[in-house]
C-alpha cells in the first residue's frame, strides 16, 4: 500500500459518456464518479503536520471480498460508524445492487465483515448512503439504519427509489423494517440524514430533481417521520419558490439568480445538528439552507449561504463545528472551466452561523488540487467531497487527494495539518469516531486509520 504526501502525474477523466447520478445531472457534463484515470503516487509514507496527527497510521485496508452471487464486485460509497461497527455503502459498478457492507471493528487493525443488507430488496438500484442511530419510539427501540436507494435507470419498470429502514440492533443479523418511496420520475434519495427528537425519529431526504421531473408534484427536500419504521410517513416538503429570491416561475432546476446568472438548483444532501433542531440542506447553487425543524411538520427557513458571482455554487455537503456556531460547506466543482466563473475545482468554505439568518463567510480552504488552467480536464479527482469534524480538526474526503486534515482552531485561518493518500486513491467518504478514522475508497473499499500515540508500529507515518 502506498501512502503519499505528494501527488504526481496527471489527474484526468474518461471522456466516455455516462449516466450522471446525483450531481449536476441536467448539466452538459456526462461523467460519473470513479470514471477517471488513476494518478501515480510516490512511495513515501509520510503525514505532514503537527499535533497528534504525526502518530496517525493506516491500521487496515481489508480486501473487500465478493459477496454477490454472480461473482462480480461493486464499487463503494460512503462510510458510517456506530457502536464499533462500520457500515460501507456501495456504488454503481456492475449494475449496483451491492447493499451495505457491515464490519466488526472490535479489532480495528483487523476488521471482520459480518453482514450485508439492503442488497436484494429492489432490483436495478444502488445503496450509497447509510446512517445509523439509536432510537426509542413507541413503535421501535434499538439501532435503526436508513439506507439511500437510487435507480440505475428510471426506465427499469421494476426499480424504485427512496430509502430502506433496517433494524441493526444486532449488526450480524440486520432485519428489514420498511421502505419509503419517492416519485419514480427521479432517480431516488441520494443523501439523507436520520435524527432523533425525543421519542420521534425523523429522516431528511435529498431527492435530486424530484421537483423538476415531477413538475412540482414532489419536492427535492422531504421530511419523513420514521418513528414507526414499518410505516414511514412524509410530513413536509420544501418548495424553493417560497424564498423571495427565487421567482415563482422556477422550473425545479434553472434559477435566475440575483447576480444575473442562470444557476442549477437541486437538493444534494441534508444533515442535522446534535440537538435535532437545526437542519442544513445543500441546494447546489442556492447554497446551504438553514431550517429550524423543532416542529418538523412546520419547519422555519432561517437563512442560507451565498456565493460570489464568479463562483460556481455546487454546495454539496455540510457539517458543523464549535458547538454548532461554525458551518463547513464543501463544493463539488468537477468542471472547472466555465465562462463567467473562476477557474477552480471545488474547495471548502467556512461560515460563522451564530446568527443563522445571516451566515458570514470567514474563510476558504483550498488545496494544491484546486487551481485549474484553461483546458483543464473535467474530473472528480481534484474536487473536495465530504466534511467531518472532531474537536478543532476538520477531515475532508478528497477523491484522488485522499483524506485531508485541517486545523480550524481559528476558523478564519484554516491550516492543513496532514493528508492520507492510499494507492490509486479515490476517497468517497470519511468518518471520525473516538478511536479511529474511517475512509471509504470507491475502488477498494474500507480504510481504517488509528492513532498509535507514539507506540512503535511498523506502519507509523513519520513527519
N, C-alpha and C positions, 0 to 999 in steps of 0.2 A: 504494500500500500504506500502510495506517495503522498506525503503531507507537505504542502508547499506554501511558502510565503509569497513567492513571486509568480507572476503569470507570464508565460512565454507563448509565442506562436500567435496564430490568428483565431479570433472568435468569429465564427461565421455561421450561417444558417442555410439549410437546404432550401433551394428555390422551388421545390415541388409544392404544388398547391395542396392544401389540406383543409378539412372542415374545422374551422376555428371554433373552439369551445371556451366560453366563459370570459374571454377578454373581449376586444372590440370586434365582435362577430359581424357587425354590419359595416365595418370599415372596408378599405380596399386592400388590406394586407392579409393574405391567407397562409399563415404558418401555425404550427402547433408546438406546444412545449415539448422539449426533447428532440425536436426535428432540427438538429444542427450538428456541425462537426465538433468533435471534442478538441479542446486546446491541449497543448503539450506542456505539462508542468515540469518543474525541476525537482530532482530527488534530494531535497534538503529539508528534513523535518524540523521546522522552526516555528515558533509562535512569538511574534514580536510583542513588546508592550511591557506593562508593569503590573503591580498588584499581584493577586494570586493567579492571574492568567498564565504566568510563566510555568505554572505547575500543571497546566491542563494537558491531557494526553488522550489519544484515541484508545479506549479500552476494548471496543468491539466493533466489528463491521461484519456481522454474520452473513453467510451466504443465504440468500432468500430461496429456500427450496421451492420447487414447483409443486403447487397444490391442486392445480386444475386437472380434471380427468383427461383432457386432451393432450396433456404433457407440455403445454405452452406456458410461458412465463408472462406475467404482466409487468408494466411499468408501475411506478409508485407515486403516491400523492402526499398528503400531509401526515404529520405525526402528532400524537397526543399522549399524555401520560396520566394515569390515575391509580393511586394506591399500589404503586410498584409494578404496574403493567403498562407496556407501550402498545398503542393502537396505531397501526400504519394503514392509511388508505391506499387505494390503487387507482391507476390512471388508465389510459385508453389502449395501450399496446395489446395487439392480438384480440381486439374486439371487446376490451373491458372485462366485465363480469368477474373481477378479482376479489371483490368484497373488502373486508377489513381483516388484517393480519394481527394477531394478538401475541405479545411476547411477555414472558415472565422475567422480570428484571431483579429477581432476588439476588442473583449474582450478576451485576451489570456488565462484568467482563465476559460473561458467557450467557447471553440471552437465550431463552428457550421458547421456541414458537409452540404455543399451546392450543390455539384455536383459530378458525377462520369463520367469519359470519357475514351475512348480507351479500353473499356471492351468487346465490341461486334464486333469489326472490323474484327478480324482474329481468327478463331477457333483454339483451341489447342495451345495457346500461353500465355505467362505471361509478365507483364509490370513492370519491377523493377525500372528503372531509368527515371527521368523526370527532364529536365532543362527548365526554363522559362526566357526569356529575352524580353526587349522592343526593337522592331525592326522597322526600317524605310527604306524601299527599294522602287524602282519604282513600285513594284508589291504588296507590303504589308506594312501597317503601323499599329502597335498595339503590343500586347503582344503575343509572339509566344512560344508555348510549343513543345518540342521534346520528344518523349517517346520511350524507347527501346522496341523492340518486339522480344521475343525469343520463339522458338518452344519447347514444351514439348517433342516431338518426331519428328525426321526428317522423320519417316516412315508414319506420318499422311499426306495423299495426299492433304488435304485442308489447312494445316498450311503453313505459310511463316514467314521468319524472316527479320528484318531490323529496321526501326523506323517510327513512325507516327508523323505527324505535325498537331497541333491544334491551332486555334485562341482562346486564353483565355483572350482577352481584357475585356470581361465580364465573370469573372470566374464562374458565376452562369449558364452560357449557353455556354459551350465550343463548338466550331464548327470545324469539321474535314476539313482539307485542302488538305492533301496529304499523300503519303506513299512512302518511299524509300526501295527497296527490295535488300537484299544481297543474294548470292547464297544459294539455299535450302540445299546444301550439308553441311552447317554449321548450328548451332542452331539459329544464328541470331546476332543482335547487342546487346552486353552485356552492357557496359557502353559507354557513349557518352558525348559530350560537344557542346554547342551552343555558338558561339562568333559572334561579330559584327565588321566589318571592313568598316567604312564609311557607304555607302549605300548598303553594301552587308551583307548577313547573311550566316554563314558557320557552318556546323556541322562536327565534327571529330568523326568518328565511330570506336569503337573497336569491331571487329568481330572475336572472338577467333576461330582458326583453319580453317578459310576460305582458307588460303594458302594451308594447309595440305590436307583438304578434296577435294578441287577443283583442286589439283595438279598444283597450281600456277596460275590458270585462274583468281582468285580474291585473294586479299590480306587481311591480318588481320586488317591493318590500312588504312582507306579510308577517303578522304576529300570530302565533298559533299556541293555544292552550293545550299542553300535553299532560296535564295533571292526571288524567286517565289516559295512559299511553296506548290503550287499545282503541281509543276513540278520540284522536286529536281533532281540535275544533279551531278554525280560523276566527279570530276575534277582531282583527283590524288590518287595514291595508292603507298604504301611503300613496297619495297621488301628488306628484311634483307640481301639478297645476295649482295646488293650494298655496304655493310660495309666490310672493309678489313679483319676484324677478323672473318667474317662468310664465311665458304667455299662455293664455287659455288654449291656443291652437297647437300647443306642444303635442307632437305625434307619438310620444313614447320613446323617442331616441334623439332626434335632432333638436337642439336647444339654441335659440337665437340669444346668445348671452349678452350682457350689458356692454362687453368690450367690442361688440360688433361682429364677433366670430360665431360661426355655427359649430357647436361643440356636441360631442356624443355624451349622452346621459343614460346610464343604466346602473342597477344595483349589483355591485360585485361581491360585497361581503358585509357582515354585521358582527358586532361584539357588544358586550355589556360590562359595566364596571362591577366590582366585587359586591356592591350593595344591591345590585339588581335594579337600580333606579334609573340609571342613565344609559342610553343606547347610542352607539356610534356606527353610522351607516356609510359605507364607501360608495358614493354615487358617481364615480368616474369624474367627468369634467364639471359636475355640480359640486364637487368637493366632499369632505367628510361632514355629514349632517349629524347634529346632536339632538336627541329627543329625551324628554323626561317621560319614562314609561312606568312611573309609580302606579298609575292606573292603566294597565296595558290595553284596555278597551278604548281608552281615550288619551293616547299619548299627546304630549305637547312639544311642538317643534321649538327649539331654542335658538339655534344658530348653525353656522357652517363655516368651514374653511374656504378660502378663496385663492385664486391664482393670479399671477401677473399675466398680462395679455400675451407675453411671448412664451409662456409655459404651457405645454400640454398638461392637462389636469391629471387624468389617469389615476385618481385616488383608488387604490387597490385594497389596502388593508390598514388597520389601525390598532394601536394598543395604548396603554396609559402608564404614567409614571408619577412619582412624587405624590402618592395618595390620591390620584385622580385629577391633579391640577395641571398635569402636563400631558398633551396628546402627541403621539408619534404617528405620522402618516407616511406610508410608503406608496410610491407611484410607479406603476409598472409600464414604463415607456420603452417599447421594444422596436419602434420605428422612429429613429432619432432625427431623421431629416424630413422636415415638413415645412412647406412655405409659410412664413409668418411666425415661426417659432424658433426658439433656441435650438442649437444642435447638441442634443444631450440625450443619453439614455436615462432611465428612471433613477431618481435618488430620493432621499428621505428628508422630510420636513418636520420640525418640532415647534409646537404651539403652546403658549400659555392659555389655559382654559379655566382659570379661576372664575372669570366671567364667561359662562358658557354661551351667552348670547353674542359674545364678541371675541372669538378666538384671535389671539395675537401671535403672529409669526415671530419666533425667537431666533431660529437658525435653520440652516440647511446642511445636510451631511452628504458629501459626495465621496466616491472612491476613485481610484485610478481607472476604473472601467467607465466612468460616467461620460467623459467628454467624447464627442464624435465630430468627425470632419465630413465634408461633402463626399458623398458616395459611400458613407458608412453602411455596413450591411444591416438588414433587418434581422434581429436576433434577440431571443430571451436571455442569451448567455450573459449579457452585460447589464441588465437592469436589476434593481433591488426587487425583492418579493415580499416576504412576510416579516413583521417585527414581533419580538417578545422582550420583556423587561424583567430583571431580577435586581432589586436594590437600585444602585446607580449605574448598572451596566445594561446597555441595550444590545440585544442579539438580533442580527439580521440574516435571513437566508438570502443568498445572492447567486443562485444558479452556478455558473462556472466560477464565480467569485467565492464559492463556499459559504462559510459562516463568518460574519464579521462581528467583532465585539467592540462596543463604543462606550467610552466613559461619558455619562451625561450628568455627572455631579453638578456641573454648570450647564444647564440645557441650552444656554446661549452660546456655548463653546464646546460642542461635541468633539471628542478626540478618539480616533481609532486606537485600540489597545491590542488588538490581535486579530488573526484570521486563521481559520482551519479550512484547508482545501484538499479534499481527498482526490485520488487519481480519477481522471475523467469526471471531474466534479460537475454535478447538475442538481444542486441542493434546492429542493422544493420548500421544505418546512423546517422549523427549528422550534424546540420546546424546552423550557428550563424548569427543572424540578430541584428539590433541595439538594439532592446528592449527585445529580448528573445533568448533562445537557444532551438532548436527543436531536438528531438531524435525520431527514429523510432525503435520499437521493433518487431522482426519477429513474435512473438506470439500475442502481444496485441496492436500493432499499435502506434499511436502518443503520444508523451510526450512533455509537454511544461514546460520549466524551466524559471523562472524570477528572477530578482534582486529586492529585496524589499528595498534596500538602508537604512536598519536599521529600517524600519517600523515594527510594531508588528503584524506579520502574524502568525496564529496558526501553519502553516507548515514550519516555518523558521527552517533552519538547523543550529544548533549551532556548534561552534568549539569544 
